[in-house]
Amino acid sequence: MRNPRTGRFALGVTVIAVPLVLAFLGPLFAGDPGPRSASFTLGDGHWLGTDFVGRDVWRQVLHGGRPVVLTALAATALSYLVALPVGLVSALTHHRRLEELLMRPLDVLLAVPSLLLILLAATVFSPGTVGLAFLVALVNVPDAARIVRAAAAEVAARPAVEALRMQGETWWRMAVGYVGRSMLRTLAADAGTRLTGVLYLVATAAFLGVGVAPDAADWAVMVDQGRTGLFVQPWAVVVPALLIVALTMGTNLLFDAALDKSGRRDALAAAVTLRRRPEKEARP
């Protein structure tokens, strides 16, 4: 009988491969732009028709994946790069003042709407693609840190963590070796959902002219600009939208399948380690 986890993993790889291949290899096969045609037309040598300014939609699809994929992935990774240490320290510290110092500024930042914060920052400087990734990461840090802290606090309350502390284990081993591994599935589920929100923020910022030009070859911009001719030339919207959905859904399937077994294996390994350590210490 086929393992359902293997099926989910294969499906995730299949779904996510299409947008990733187009994003990273598409520009190599895009070719010359060629002459422009009438806006939102089908046929005339254009596989998927033309967009709102008469450019070939297929060529825009080949060029438009790399910015949105790299920006979304970079922003998601940067947000966890900050949220993980902040959340773990807040959950495992026994100093109330340190916890307040770490979490209260994030609560203030969380109270400000994400898009408003990005727009306020954009009025001070022109972010560009790299700056947009940092801005989106910044507005995601407070929420990600709270999730990390909540998940870590639940694991830190287990008797296994207290046993590790009584055995004199280092903070790093407890935080990363046990607590971090035990909350992998929670973080993976959050990462898949957060990637969707990041893609939404990147797309909205692109619509408002933050980070990318209004007519840039970008899947998110294509969806927004093509909606005016949706019923005349739907491929200009449907294709990039499906690619964004495939990227998000494939990521969720991959994380869920990959960690389904490893999460249980890590928990079992931690339990075995805790069981064997007292026996070794008891030996003369």
Salt bridges, closest charged atoms under 4 A:
ASP51 OD2 - ARG55 NE 2.93
ASP56 OD1 - HIS46 ND1 2.72
GLU99 OE1 - ARG96 NH1 3.53
GLU99 OE2 - ARG149 NH2 2.02
GLU100 OE2 - ARG96 NH2 3.33
GLU100 OE1 - ARG104 NH1 2.69
ASP107 OD2 - ARG104 NH2 2.73
ASP107 OD1 - ARG146 NH1 2.72
ASP143 OD2 - ARG194 NH2 2.93
GLU154 OE1 - ARG158 NH2 3.36
GLU162 OE1 - ARG165 NH1 2.83
GLU169 OE1 - ARG173 NE 3.22
GLU169 OE2 - ARG277 NH1 3.11
ASP190 OD1 - ARG194 NH2 3.07
ASP224 OD1 - ARG227 NE 3.03
ASP256 OD2 - ARG8 NE 2.99
ASP256 OD1 - ARG185 NH2 3.63
ASP260 OD2 - ARG5 NH1 3.72
ASP260 OD2 - ARG8 NH2 3.42
ASP260 OD1 - ARG185 NH1 3.68
ASP260 OD1 - ARG264 NH1 3.34
